[in-house]
Amino acid sequence: MSEHSTPNLEVVVISGDEHADRFTLLRPLLFTIVYEILGSATEADDVLQDGYLRWAAVDLATVRDTKSYLARLVTRQALNALRASARRREDYIGPWLPEPLLLDDNDASADVVLAESVSMAMLVVLETLTPDERVVFVLREVFGFEHSDIAAAVGKTVATVRQAAHRARKHVQARRKRFEPADTATTARITEQFMTAATTGDLQGLLSLLAKDAAFTADGGGKASAARMPVVGAERVAARLVGLFHKGRGMPGLRIETVNCNNAPALIAYRGDHLEGVFLIEITNGEITDIYAIRNPDKLLTATVRRRISR
């Protein structure tokens, strides 16, 4: 169009790929929002796929803020999915843990808020919130959305959202220690020592690494061998680990790799090409405070897919 066209008429030329370009640019952010709401990378992928189909039908001339629009769109879908899954989780066998999220090395570590928000410990705490409180907390505390935008996303008044945000913040603060990530060198050292002690059956070596009140939580979902209740206390956890890895040494073709899941060191165990489980290690003040074992095969479907997260 000529630059001499009618001066009072703003004409926006939209290419055929404009929907895809905008969505792709924001996809890491949208994925992170949905994953933190659902605790499931698999479900987050489904929400984003459906969200893109809805987005592709939108008249872009009506969109004033692409980020806010897409965040509201996927949040509504994620909230519906969360409400549905909350009912299913009531019948879940054993502890329910979020799906592990394989990250590019140091993907989140430079952003302390983002790193904390995807940690397994934080996601476990978020499981204790109501669906509405969880969505409000994630959007407000992690991503910094205005109360008015959150209200539009969840279909509530601004006053109701403010109250939910206050309740959720108090709830999380009461159940989650202040996040103080270990430095890279400390994390690497403790992870290496843990892997050596666990795989060689060194009980004393494990005890030297575990906090007194360390906990081991396993999620098998009734589909894989796993403790039905969390194991608490350094001696009990160390004994469980020695037994678990001793059993593993008898499996032909077993191999273990060290990776970064949920911005924490993790061990991925394979038997041949079959993924047996993911073990995440939380380190606080130089000690291992929590070990999370995800063994439910349904939660391992995308565990080897590296993800980009953003806020």
BAFI-3210 file (N, C-alpha, C; in Angstrom, 3 decimals, decimal comma, padded with zeros to 6 digits):
// residues 311
n [1|2|3|4|5|6|7|8|9|10|11|12|13|14|15|16|17|18|19|20|21|22|23|24|25|26|27|28|29|30|31|32|33|34|35|36|37|38|39|40|41|42|43|44|45|46|47|48|49|50|51|52|53|54|55|56|57|58|59|60|61|62|63|64|65|66|67|68|69|70|71|72|73|74|75|76|77|78|79|80|81|82|83|84|85|86|87|88|89|90|91|92|93|94|95|96|97|98|99|100|101|102|103|104|105|106|107|108|109|110|111|112|113|114|115|116|117|118|119|120|121|122|123|124|125|126|127|128|129|130|131|132|133|134|135|136|137|138|139|140|141|142|143|144|145|146|147|148|149|150|151|152|153|154|155|156|157|158|159|160|161|162|163|164|165|166|167|168|169|170|171|172|173|174|175|176|177|178|179|180|181|182|183|184|185|186|187|188|189|190|191|192|193|194|195|196|197|198|199|200|201|202|203|204|205|206|207|208|209|210|211|212|213|214|215|216|217|218|219|220|221|222|223|224|225|226|227|228|229|230|231|232|233|234|235|236|237|238|239|240|241|242|243|244|245|246|247|248|249|250|251|252|253|254|255|256|257|258|259|260|261|262|263|264|265|266|267|268|269|270|271|272|273|274|275|276|277|278|279|280|281|282|283|284|285|286|287|288|289|290|291|292|293|294|295|296|297|298|299|300|301|302|303|304|305|306|307|308|309|310|311]
n.u [000,849|000,464|002,379|000,927|-001,688|-005,028|-004,787|-006,041|-006,746|-005,818|-004,040|-003,472|-001,331|-001,488|000,345|000,096|001,275|001,218|-000,261|000,984|003,617|003,404|002,425|004,407|006,589|005,809|005,487|007,238|006,719|003,895|003,733|005,070|003,374|001,046|002,062|002,858|000,400|-000,897|000,957|001,754|003,464|002,656|-000,138|000,004|001,101|-001,087|-003,028|-001,837|-001,784|-004,514|-005,127|-003,741|-005,190|-007,594|-006,614|-005,747|-008,059|-008,738|-009,417|-006,842|-006,783|-008,364|-006,964|-005,338|-003,218|-001,057|000,308|-001,160|-003,651|-003,230|-002,290|-004,559|-006,248|-005,054|-004,943|-007,628|-008,322|-006,485|-007,326|-009,835|-008,990|-007,499|-009,445|-010,871|-008,880|-008,301|-010,392|-009,929|-007,544|-008,221|-008,668|-006,222|-003,494|-001,306|001,266|000,858|002,798|004,103|004,739|008,061|010,250|012,317|015,012|016,934|020,375|020,918|018,740|016,734|018,058|019,205|017,144|015,739|013,130|011,683|013,062|012,475|009,708|009,221|010,267|010,222|009,436|008,008|005,912|004,651|003,667|001,872|-000,070|-001,695|-003,364|-006,568|-008,049|-008,663|-007,191|-004,615|-004,205|-004,439|-002,293|-000,058|-000,216|-000,069|002,065|004,261|004,321|003,522|001,122|-001,515|-004,179|-006,608|-006,308|-006,001|-008,463|-010,113|-009,228|-009,936|-012,590|-013,658|-014,374|-012,348|-011,932|-012,409|-010,314|-008,128|-008,458|-008,167|-005,530|-004,192|-004,837|-003,667|-000,963|-000,264|-000,710|001,178|003,582|003,575|004,086|006,316|009,762|011,979|013,384|016,578|018,779|021,320|024,759|026,282|028,624|028,462|026,082|026,793|028,854|027,567|025,632|027,199|028,476|026,236|025,244|027,376|027,447|024,861|024,747|026,729|025,972|026,680|025,973|026,702|027,861|025,629|024,128|025,693|025,107|022,422|019,781|018,616|015,840|015,182|013,254|011,781|009,909|007,776|006,256|004,273|001,788|000,297|001,042|003,668|006,360|006,491|006,872|004,021|003,644|005,276|008,739|010,369|013,061|016,548|017,967|016,075|015,493|018,009|018,388|016,283|017,098|019,523|018,555|016,906|018,687|020,385|018,745|018,394|020,921|020,898|019,490|019,616|021,329|020,916|021,217|022,302|021,732|022,791|020,910|019,215|016,352|013,403|014,861|016,667|019,146|018,990|018,478|018,210|016,928|017,484|016,517|017,920|016,424|014,251|012,601|012,931|012,580|012,577|014,614|014,588|016,568|016,532|018,349|019,236|020,797|023,249|022,583|020,812|017,438|015,056|013,973|012,590|010,845|009,774|007,883|005,650|004,604|002,967|003,614|006,066|006,152|006,927|009,288|011,890|012,063|013,487|012,863|011,958|011,630|009,989|009,315]
n.v [-001,195|002,245|004,931|007,192|006,667|006,903|008,983|008,804|006,219|003,286|000,645|-002,707|-005,099|-008,487|-011,356|-014,700|-016,366|-015,131|-015,715|-018,116|-017,210|-015,380|-017,051|-019,020|-017,494|-016,889|-019,349|-020,809|-019,358|-019,686|-022,461|-022,830|-021,509|-023,138|-025,659|-025,208|-024,760|-027,213|-029,238|-031,120|-032,037|-033,387|-032,942|-030,204|-029,863|-030,785|-028,856|-026,567|-027,265|-027,414|-024,830|-023,376|-024,000|-022,699|-020,097|-019,697|-019,139|-016,628|-013,180|-011,175|-008,453|-007,642|-008,059|-006,614|-006,963|-009,390|-011,196|-011,101|-011,883|-014,512|-015,731|-015,599|-017,203|-019,827|-020,243|-020,432|-022,879|-024,554|-024,339|-025,567|-028,162|-028,718|-028,739|-030,999|-033,004|-032,895|-034,196|-036,779|-037,378|-037,926|-040,606|-041,674|-043,947|-044,131|-041,570|-038,528|-037,138|-034,352|-034,362|-035,002|-032,445|-032,065|-030,021|-027,696|-027,331|-025,164|-023,617|-022,314|-021,341|-018,794|-017,145|-016,701|-016,721|-018,032|-020,474|-021,462|-021,685|-023,834|-025,916|-029,195|-029,398|-026,987|-027,334|-029,524|-028,350|-026,554|-028,312|-028,531|-026,393|-024,932|-025,341|-022,735|-021,023|-021,916|-021,234|-018,439|-017,843|-018,727|-017,087|-014,529|-014,410|-015,637|-014,885|-012,266|-011,034|-008,612|-008,090|-007,647|-008,796|-011,452|-011,924|-011,786|-014,037|-016,185|-015,836|-014,411|-011,838|-008,881|-008,315|-010,809|-012,260|-010,947|-011,676|-014,452|-014,568|-013,602|-015,576|-017,838|-017,102|-016,919|-019,571|-020,984|-019,850|-020,776|-023,436|-023,832|-023,640|-020,820|-020,210|-021,073|-021,497|-023,944|-023,349|-023,893|-025,485|-026,749|-028,176|-029,936|-031,374|-032,658|-034,125|-035,901|-037,309|-038,430|-040,107|-041,916|-043,075|-044,181|-046,000|-047,788|-048,821|-047,597|-047,022|-045,337|-043,269|-042,198|-041,381|-039,282|-037,332|-036,785|-034,789|-034,719|-034,979|-035,871|-036,775|-039,349|-039,648|-041,480|-042,029|-044,228|-044,741|-047,051|-048,483|-049,093|-050,385|-048,940|-047,088|-046,750|-044,761|-041,720|-041,977|-041,137|-039,522|-039,714|-042,202|-044,160|-043,383|-043,656|-046,417|-047,319|-046,369|-047,766|-050,375|-050,110|-049,395|-051,538|-053,589|-052,634|-053,001|-055,601|-055,720|-056,403|-054,460|-051,985|-048,491|-045,276|-041,839|-038,465|-035,557|-032,365|-031,731|-029,935|-027,819|-028,938|-031,304|-034,517|-038,044|-040,211|-043,293|-046,023|-049,118|-050,871|-049,570|-048,717|-046,433|-046,338|-044,754|-041,486|-039,681|-037,095|-034,705|-032,703|-030,051|-028,370|-025,914|-027,284|-029,936|-032,963|-032,767|-033,716|-036,429|-037,268|-039,712|-040,583|-042,944|-043,860|-044,943|-043,429|-040,855|-040,541|-040,263|-038,036|-037,418|-037,369|-035,334|-032,330|-029,171|-025,709|-023,040|-020,072|-016,714]
n.w [000,000|-000,746|000,719|000,701|001,228|002,643|005,397|007,916|008,339|009,734|008,550|008,912|007,832|007,655|007,632|006,258|008,080|010,490|012,821|013,651|014,008|016,150|018,175|018,376|019,255|021,854|022,952|024,856|027,240|027,478|027,673|030,110|031,930|031,758|032,443|035,110|036,247|035,861|036,438|034,682|031,885|029,623|029,512|029,313|026,773|025,272|025,911|024,817|022,130|021,502|022,203|020,273|017,965|018,513|018,674|016,063|014,740|015,447|014,867|014,223|014,185|016,221|018,490|021,108|022,889|022,547|024,255|026,729|025,769|024,759|027,080|028,718|027,188|027,191|029,909|030,747|029,548|030,814|033,458|033,357|032,713|035,004|037,030|036,245|036,423|039,115|040,334|039,389|040,647|043,234|043,416|043,007|043,204|045,821|046,469|044,601|042,159|040,302|036,710|035,614|034,390|031,837|031,391|029,401|030,155|032,868|032,137|033,609|035,785|036,004|036,589|039,484|040,547|038,538|038,507|041,087|040,843|039,129|040,508|041,927|044,591|045,012|043,175|044,313|046,652|045,465|044,691|046,882|046,890|045,996|042,708|041,575|043,285|042,770|040,058|040,229|041,956|040,443|038,120|039,235|041,237|040,013|037,277|037,253|036,376|036,105|038,503|037,258|034,704|035,446|036,616|034,372|033,070|034,740|035,162|037,359|039,842|040,318|043,012|044,190|043,094|044,235|046,924|046,712|045,853|048,087|050,016|048,823|048,712|051,445|052,177|050,631|051,558|054,166|053,864|052,344|052,375|052,319|049,170|048,413|046,227|045,693|044,891|041,668|041,750|044,262|043,970|041,869|043,105|045,319|043,968|042,460|044,544|045,750|043,704|043,445|046,025|046,203|044,049|044,708|047,044|049,438|052,513|054,697|053,305|052,003|054,234|055,128|053,361|053,489|054,888|058,296|058,467|055,963|053,047|051,081|048,275|046,276|043,120|041,692|040,817|040,926|038,755|038,575|040,536|043,681|046,730|048,779|050,581|051,677|052,587|055,499|057,181|057,664|058,000|057,299|054,686|053,469|053,718|052,132|049,624|049,234|049,063|046,817|044,720|044,852|044,003|041,427|040,315|039,614|037,309|033,898|031,469|032,655|032,919|034,053|033,876|034,456|034,736|034,208|035,774|036,283|037,197|038,988|040,131|038,626|038,285|035,608|034,923|032,846|031,345|029,047|026,245|027,563|029,654|033,032|035,316|036,935|039,090|041,233|042,942|045,748|047,026|049,907|051,801|051,599|052,015|051,181|050,999|049,977|047,967|044,959|043,292|040,197|038,720|037,477|034,407|032,719|033,327|032,329|029,673|028,121|029,280|028,374|026,630|025,887|027,310|026,876|029,054|030,306|031,506]
ca.u [000,000|001,250|002,467|000,011|-003,051|-005,828|-003,990|-006,777|-007,103|-004,660|-004,183|-002,510|-001,190|-001,174|000,761|-000,569|001,948|001,265|-000,739|002,029|004,781|003,132|002,269|005,723|007,404|005,362|005,221|007,881|005,964|002,587|003,959|005,437|002,149|000,148|002,725|002,803|-000,995|-001,316|001,959|001,844|003,965|001,837|-001,393|000,331|001,211|-002,446|-003,680|-001,264|-002,222|-005,899|-005,106|-003,320|-006,314|-008,512|-005,919|-005,663|-009,346|-008,959|-009,115|-005,750|-007,046|-009,086|-006,081|-004,532|-002,015|-000,986|000,723|-002,283|-004,725|-002,888|-002,215|-005,933|-006,807|-004,556|-005,262|-009,000|-008,296|-005,732|-008,162|-010,828|-008,287|-007,103|-010,635|-011,184|-007,853|-008,371|-011,328|-009,289|-006,453|-008,763|-008,595|-004,865|-002,850|-000,041|001,501|000,790|003,860|004,070|005,613|009,374|010,435|013,721|015,363|018,282|021,224|020,867|017,681|015,985|018,830|019,511|015,935|015,464|011,685|011,286|013,640|011,683|008,324|009,137|010,872|009,281|008,899|006,977|004,753|003,955|002,905|000,756|-001,109|-002,563|-004,263|-007,727|-007,709|-008,676|-006,059|-003,374|-004,101|-004,190|-000,931|000,907|-000,254|000,294|003,345|005,348|004,349|003,292|-000,042|-002,380|-005,367|-007,693|-006,077|-006,268|-009,924|-010,682|-008,842|-010,615|-014,020|-013,999|-014,198|-011,006|-011,906|-012,292|-008,955|-007,217|-008,611|-007,579|-004,085|-003,732|-004,931|-002,690|000,377|-000,070|-000,675|002,467|004,653|003,533|004,463|007,511|010,893|012,537|014,184|017,969|019,410|022,744|025,569|026,497|029,697|027,935|025,100|027,509|029,591|026,639|025,001|028,175|028,650|024,999|025,173|028,385|027,032|023,646|024,983|027,659|025,399|027,419|024,974|027,259|028,025|024,310|023,747|026,463|024,563|020,996|019,326|018,026|014,414|015,049|012,085|011,794|008,530|007,742|004,976|004,135|000,417|-000,249|001,491|005,083|006,706|006,838|006,334|002,699|003,710|006,625|009,679|010,918|014,166|017,762|018,326|015,085|015,659|019,260|018,147|015,413|017,906|020,457|017,777|016,417|019,782|020,895|017,840|018,651|022,169|020,633|018,755|020,515|021,199|020,553|022,160|021,786|022,281|022,521|020,323|018,575|014,888|012,763|015,974|017,344|019,832|018,121|019,009|017,261|017,310|017,018|016,859|017,930|015,835|013,051|012,793|012,432|012,164|013,343|014,818|015,005|017,225|016,470|019,461|019,041|021,854|024,295|022,097|019,685|016,246|013,971|014,208|011,306|010,993|008,601|007,989|004,430|004,970|002,183|004,258|007,407|005,977|007,699|010,345|013,181|011,949|014,024|011,893|012,349|010,646|010,178|008,259]
ca.v [000,000|003,472|005,721|008,321|006,201|007,709|009,135|008,509|004,803|002,430|-000,640|-003,686|-006,201|-009,684|-012,442|-015,961|-017,051|-014,240|-016,452|-019,058|-016,463|-014,842|-018,164|-019,654|-016,591|-016,934|-020,720|-021,180|-018,728|-020,331|-023,813|-022,744|-021,187|-024,294|-026,724|-024,891|-024,910|-028,614|-030,190|-032,175|-031,584|-034,019|-032,190|-028,851|-029,964|-030,900|-027,549|-025,640|-027,657|-026,968|-023,376|-022,821|-024,125|-021,597|-018,858|-019,576|-018,648|-015,287|-012,028|-010,508|-007,015|-007,390|-008,390|-005,455|-007,432|-010,817|-011,958|-011,209|-012,637|-015,932|-016,218|-015,835|-018,317|-021,131|-020,374|-020,953|-024,301|-025,246|-024,382|-026,630|-029,443|-028,902|-029,135|-032,386|-033,910|-032,891|-035,254|-038,068|-037,599|-038,421|-042,067|-042,050|-044,905|-043,626|-040,130|-037,972|-036,168|-033,769|-034,970|-034,357|-031,541|-032,069|-028,678|-027,428|-026,977|-023,771|-022,889|-021,457|-021,009|-017,373|-016,490|-017,404|-016,910|-019,072|-021,732|-021,923|-021,987|-025,147|-026,946|-030,238|-029,081|-025,960|-027,908|-030,365|-027,425|-026,015|-029,335|-028,397|-025,263|-025,185|-024,980|-021,286|-020,437|-022,272|-020,406|-017,055|-017,763|-018,852|-015,913|-013,311|-014,461|-016,058|-014,181|-010,846|-010,482|-007,751|-008,758|-007,531|-009,807|-012,767|-012,009|-012,094|-015,400|-017,194|-015,540|-013,946|-010,405|-008,491|-008,454|-012,244|-012,654|-010,418|-012,512|-015,752|-014,373|-013,462|-016,896|-018,743|-016,676|-017,331|-021,029|-021,428|-019,418|-021,598|-024,810|-023,888|-022,870|-019,829|-020,884|-020,627|-022,516|-024,222|-022,937|-024,960|-026,380|-027,556|-029,099|-030,961|-032,221|-033,493|-035,065|-036,949|-038,124|-039,191|-041,168|-042,914|-043,779|-044,953|-047,109|-048,751|-049,316|-046,999|-046,489|-044,204|-042,166|-041,588|-040,700|-038,038|-036,359|-036,553|-034,059|-035,643|-035,185|-036,090|-037,570|-040,021|-039,774|-042,192|-042,029|-045,334|-044,704|-048,398|-049,073|-049,451|-050,614|-047,703|-047,005|-046,117|-043,618|-041,155|-042,491|-039,937|-039,758|-040,025|-043,622|-044,914|-043,023|-044,269|-047,853|-047,494|-046,139|-048,871|-051,513|-049,816|-049,453|-052,913|-054,313|-052,158|-053,553|-056,929|-055,599|-056,338|-053,294|-050,765|-047,375|-044,088|-040,578|-037,286|-034,492|-031,270|-031,760|-028,961|-027,012|-029,655|-032,486|-035,690|-039,261|-040,915|-044,704|-046,777|-050,525|-050,901|-048,322|-048,441|-045,500|-046,937|-043,758|-040,252|-039,408|-035,709|-034,473|-031,312|-029,739|-027,136|-025,702|-028,281|-031,281|-033,447|-032,730|-034,488|-037,197|-037,571|-040,770|-040,702|-044,231|-044,111|-044,814|-042,368|-039,576|-040,563|-040,279|-036,952|-037,064|-037,212|-034,196|-031,127|-028,072|-024,322|-022,349|-018,622|-015,951]
ca.w [000,000|-000,851|001,945|000,566|001,447|003,552|006,602|009,140|008,357|010,025|007,887|009,398|006,896|008,417|006,751|006,525|009,177|011,654|013,999|014,058|014,480|017,487|019,115|018,541|020,057|023,248|023,377|026,129|028,327|027,587|028,186|031,519|032,669|031,807|033,204|036,532|036,670|035,793|036,899|033,670|030,593|028,595|029,429|028,845|025,313|024,737|026,066|023,846|020,785|021,364|022,275|018,984|017,025|018,829|018,335|014,604|014,226|015,982|014,025|014,914|014,263|017,471|019,613|021,502|023,590|022,226|025,434|027,661|025,118|024,728|028,459|029,169|026,434|027,662|031,330|030,861|029,216|031,856|034,652|033,128|032,807|036,400|037,783|035,877|036,934|040,580|040,703|039,111|041,589|044,493|043,373|042,602|044,105|046,331|046,300|043,247|041,899|038,956|035,715|035,553|033,260|031,428|030,922|028,922|031,290|033,329|031,437|034,522|036,979|036,074|037,059|040,729|040,686|037,591|038,971|042,230|040,464|038,477|041,344|042,306|045,914|044,872|042,489|045,295|047,494|044,681|044,643|048,046|046,662|045,147|041,322|041,366|044,005|042,083|038,856|040,648|042,492|039,348|037,241|039,953|041,931|039,126|035,992|037,472|035,688|036,907|039,023|036,281|033,667|036,042|036,784|033,057|032,704|035,564|035,227|038,704|040,028|040,755|044,472|044,485|042,726|045,266|048,114|046,395|045,807|049,480|050,650|048,208|049,111|052,840|052,182|050,083|052,456|055,374|053,555|051,505|052,885|051,397|048,155|048,334|045,384|045,898|043,751|040,697|042,197|045,373|043,401|041,114|044,048|046,090|043,038|042,148|045,743|045,932|042,698|043,789|047,243|045,940|043,120|045,303|048,293|050,552|053,438|055,440|052,358|051,817|055,472|055,242|052,407|053,734|056,064|059,275|058,159|054,513|052,655|049,775|047,821|044,997|042,403|040,745|040,316|040,821|037,494|038,728|041,929|044,377|048,081|048,797|051,493|051,730|053,581|056,134|058,098|056,908|058,043|056,534|053,277|053,008|053,588|050,946|048,427|049,082|048,578|045,468|043,745|044,855|043,106|040,080|039,789|039,073|036,048|032,737|030,606|033,391|032,872|034,736|033,381|035,274|033,917|034,931|035,720|037,178|037,710|040,065|039,603|038,547|037,683|034,749|034,859|031,684|031,183|027,592|025,761|028,353|030,755|034,270|036,289|037,102|040,512|041,416|044,230|046,206|047,921|050,664|052,802|051,471|052,334|050,387|051,849|049,356|046,745|044,323|042,289|039,325|038,035|036,714|032,983|032,090|033,608|031,735|028,213|027,492|030,236|027,697|025,704|026,506|027,258|027,140|029,878|030,284|032,161]
c.u [000,878|001,261|001,539|-001,439|-003,730|-005,165|-004,716|-007,133|-005,846|-004,914|-003,076|-002,488|-000,709|-000,833|000,038|000,026|001,962|000,786|000,364|003,232|004,571|003,071|003,622|006,629|007,084|005,204|005,946|007,157|004,636|002,718|004,244|004,220|001,298|000,766|002,635|001,379|-001,365|-000,320|002,160|002,306|003,118|000,532|-001,135|000,468|-000,178|-003,175|-003,152|-001,672|-003,649|-005,971|-004,695|-004,443|-007,334|-007,906|-005,901|-006,951|-009,653|-008,592|-008,065|-005,941|-007,760|-008,212|-005,176|-003,208|-001,944|-000,641|-000,443|-003,397|-004,435|-002,788|-003,611|-006,519|-006,355|-004,853|-006,668|-009,034|-007,574|-006,562|-009,231|-010,187|-007,897|-008,287|-010,992|-010,174|-007,866|-009,320|-010,701|-008,220|-006,942|-008,659|-007,198|-004,235|-001,479|000,104|001,404|001,885|003,692|004,978|006,969|009,522|011,921|014,055|016,746|019,111|021,156|019,766|016,981|016,838|019,147|018,334|015,467|013,975|011,207|011,805|012,842|010,306|008,165|009,778|009,809|008,642|007,800|005,730|003,960|003,123|001,692|-000,385|-002,100|-003,493|-005,501|-007,342|-007,655|-007,492|-004,740|-003,169|-003,756|-002,765|000,094|000,948|000,250|001,737|004,507|005,455|003,968|002,131|-000,863|-003,611|-006,522|-007,550|-006,389|-007,770|-010,590|-010,393|-009,643|-012,104|-014,497|-013,863|-012,777|-010,876|-011,721|-010,886|-007,952|-007,263|-007,952|-006,056|-003,505|-003,740|-003,839|-001,273|000,683|000,094|000,692|003,604|004,721|004,093|005,770|008,605|011,354|013,512|015,579|018,740|020,889|023,520|025,896|027,536|029,210|026,955|025,795|028,221|028,655|025,970|025,936|028,375|027,422|024,942|026,175|027,941|025,833|023,942|025,951|027,148|026,103|026,440|025,494|027,471|026,717|023,907|024,478|025,914|023,130|020,756|018,633|016,573|014,174|013,860|012,280|010,343|008,520|006,337|004,997|002,744|-000,240|000,184|002,959|005,363|007,162|006,208|005,017|002,647|005,125|007,446|010,407|011,990|015,380|018,058|017,365|015,240|016,918|019,074|017,295|016,226|018,881|019,738|017,330|017,530|020,431|020,052|018,118|019,907|021,979|019,880|019,740|020,262|020,829|021,639|021,487|022,502|021,917|022,048|019,788|017,066|014,332|013,798|016,613|018,088|018,902|018,866|017,901|017,770|016,656|017,364|016,766|017,443|014,606|013,368|012,131|011,930|013,071|013,403|015,378|015,523|017,108|017,533|019,204|020,123|022,889|023,893|020,964|018,473|015,108|014,493|012,841|011,549|009,702|008,762|006,731|004,735|004,185|002,846|005,665|007,356|006,810|008,887|011,701|013,159|012,449|013,089|012,574|011,241|010,981|009,092|008,355]
c.v [001,235|004,217|006,922|007,885|007,054|007,798|008,731|007,026|003,975|001,060|-001,560|-004,852|-007,418|-010,809|-013,717|-016,705|-016,234|-014,929|-017,360|-018,321|-015,964|-015,959|-018,809|-018,813|-016,716|-018,350|-021,127|-020,600|-019,437|-021,739|-023,770|-022,439|-022,439|-025,434|-026,452|-024,989|-026,387|-029,599|-031,333|-031,586|-032,149|-033,267|-030,777|-028,834|-030,014|-029,563|-026,575|-025,989|-027,185|-025,442|-022,749|-022,906|-023,020|-020,259|-018,631|-019,031|-017,220|-014,221|-011,184|-008,996|-006,651|-007,619|-007,206|-005,867|-008,944|-011,653|-012,167|-012,061|-014,134|-016,523|-016,503|-017,066|-019,665|-021,334|-020,925|-022,446|-025,106|-025,378|-025,467|-028,013|-029,746|-029,358|-030,594|-033,354|-033,971|-033,984|-036,631|-038,397|-038,103|-039,940|-042,573|-042,950|-044,375|-042,127|-039,713|-036,922|-035,589|-034,531|-034,255|-033,547|-031,457|-030,721|-028,657|-026,983|-025,489|-022,951|-021,907|-020,868|-019,527|-016,572|-017,247|-017,691|-018,034|-020,440|-022,308|-022,398|-023,340|-026,246|-027,952|-029,928|-028,024|-026,526|-028,827|-029,491|-026,889|-027,019|-029,201|-027,191|-025,713|-024,819|-023,480|-020,613|-020,723|-021,402|-018,971|-016,899|-017,787|-017,574|-014,653|-013,353|-014,807|-015,154|-012,704|-010,239|-009,626|-008,520|-008,728|-008,560|-011,208|-012,970|-012,375|-013,540|-016,449|-016,932|-015,137|-012,427|-010,120|-008,663|-009,915|-012,738|-012,156|-011,279|-013,880|-015,659|-014,294|-014,820|-017,833|-018,388|-017,119|-018,854|-021,540|-021,063|-020,283|-023,001|-024,940|-023,031|-021,867|-020,525|-020,269|-021,672|-022,687|-023,763|-024,154|-025,970|-027,302|-028,598|-030,249|-031,930|-033,179|-034,524|-036,223|-037,885|-038,997|-040,373|-042,283|-043,750|-044,681|-046,182|-048,150|-049,302|-048,793|-046,301|-045,266|-042,995|-041,438|-040,798|-039,365|-036,941|-035,936|-035,699|-035,040|-035,978|-035,370|-037,002|-038,138|-040,265|-040,391|-042,205|-043,156|-045,413|-046,069|-049,128|-049,459|-049,599|-049,313|-047,724|-046,228|-044,889|-043,046|-041,785|-041,285|-040,312|-040,272|-041,520|-044,466|-044,642|-043,695|-045,768|-048,151|-047,358|-047,276|-050,092|-051,330|-049,970|-050,839|-053,780|-053,935|-052,750|-054,940|-056,907|-055,527|-055,072|-052,014|-049,708|-046,142|-042,858|-039,452|-036,153|-033,381|-031,367|-030,757|-028,115|-027,615|-030,835|-033,691|-036,848|-039,894|-042,346|-045,380|-048,253|-050,804|-049,549|-047,910|-047,522|-046,059|-045,907|-042,546|-039,948|-037,993|-035,507|-032,993|-031,083|-028,395|-027,050|-026,829|-029,695|-031,665|-033,541|-033,574|-035,225|-037,589|-038,594|-040,882|-041,968|-044,591|-043,911|-043,721|-041,007|-039,488|-040,465|-039,210|-036,534|-036,858|-036,093|-032,938|-029,944|-026,722|-023,674|-020,865|-017,968|-014,482]
c.w [000,000|000,468|001,892|000,738|002,508|004,922|007,876|009,287|008,583|009,413|008,379|008,427|007,667|007,456|007,135|007,707|010,473|012,930|014,539|014,632|015,907|018,525|019,412|019,425|021,546|023,783|024,662|027,342|028,549|028,141|029,685|032,382|032,853|032,608|034,705|037,080|036,786|036,404|035,922|032,353|029,461|028,402|028,943|027,324|024,666|024,790|025,024|022,422|020,530|021,367|020,953|017,960|017,260|018,409|016,826|013,997|014,669|014,949|014,741|015,023|015,566|018,699|019,927|022,133|023,426|023,455|026,395|027,066|025,164|026,133|029,003|028,495|027,003|029,143|031,524|030,595|030,295|033,128|034,526|033,277|034,251|037,242|037,503|036,485|038,456|041,066|040,485|040,151|042,941|044,565|043,021|043,649|044,524|046,133|044,828|043,122|040,500|038,003|035,732|034,272|032,937|030,792|030,295|030,121|031,578|032,653|032,362|035,634|037,105|036,610|038,301|040,892|039,776|038,045|040,125|041,795|039,785|039,305|041,762|043,653|045,834|044,212|043,413|046,235|046,739|044,562|045,793|047,943|045,908|043,713|041,084|042,055|043,301|040,853|039,228|041,155|041,371|038,512|037,943|040,484|041,014|037,903|036,086|036,715|036,652|037,364|038,017|035,161|034,188|036,204|035,465|032,668|033,462|035,720|036,610|038,770|040,493|042,268|044,878|044,183|043,758|046,525|047,896|046,377|047,214|050,186|050,124|048,651|050,538|052,934|051,718|051,028|053,703|055,128|052,768|052,093|051,834|050,445|048,088|047,530|045,687|044,666|042,895|041,161|043,315|044,867|042,681|042,057|044,785|045,192|042,713|043,338|045,980|044,969|043,027|044,988|046,974|045,092|043,668|046,633|049,527|051,495|054,184|054,538|052,114|053,054|055,629|054,339|052,733|054,976|057,004|058,947|056,664|054,218|051,254|049,385|046,439|044,423|041,373|040,166|040,205|039,566|037,504|040,208|042,578|045,760|048,063|049,698|051,462|052,847|054,167|057,157|057,351|056,868|057,209|055,038|052,714|052,795|052,362|049,669|048,178|048,526|047,144|044,435|043,723|043,921|041,651|039,472|039,196|037,752|034,886|031,921|031,311|033,222|033,473|034,204|034,345|034,377|034,826|034,723|036,731|037,911|038,958|039,457|039,639|037,906|036,860|034,581|033,661|031,867|029,696|027,093|026,565|029,523|032,015|035,269|036,296|038,598|040,654|042,824|044,589|047,264|048,589|051,737|052,799|051,815|051,390|051,301|051,299|048,142|046,214|043,214|041,489|038,494|037,264|035,231|032,259|032,252|033,016|030,213|027,513|028,368|029,582|026,655|026,414|026,254|027,461|027,961|029,943|031,134|031,758]
res [m|s|e|h|s|t|p|n|l|e|v|v|v|i|s|g|d|e|h|a|d|r|f|t|l|l|r|p|l|l|f|t|i|v|y|e|i|l|g|s|a|t|e|a|d|d|v|l|q|d|g|y|l|r|w|a|a|v|d|l|a|t|v|r|d|t|k|s|y|l|a|r|l|v|t|r|q|a|l|n|a|l|r|a|s|a|r|r|r|e|d|y|i|g|p|w|l|p|e|p|l|l|l|d|d|n|d|a|s|a|d|v|v|l|a|e|s|v|s|m|a|m|l|v|v|l|e|t|l|t|p|d|e|r|v|v|f|v|l|r|e|v|f|g|f|e|h|s|d|i|a|a|a|v|g|k|t|v|a|t|v|r|q|a|a|h|r|a|r|k|h|v|q|a|r|r|k|r|f|e|p|a|d|t|a|t|t|a|r|i|t|e|q|f|m|t|a|a|t|t|g|d|l|q|g|l|l|s|l|l|a|k|d|a|a|f|t|a|d|g|g|g|k|a|s|a|a|r|m|p|v|v|g|a|e|r|v|a|a|r|l|v|g|l|f|h|k|g|r|g|m|p|g|l|r|i|e|t|v|n|c|n|n|a|p|a|l|i|a|y|r|g|d|h|l|e|g|v|f|l|i|e|i|t|n|g|e|i|t|d|i|y|a|i|r|n|p|d|k|l|l|t|a|t|v|r|r|r|i|s|r]
***
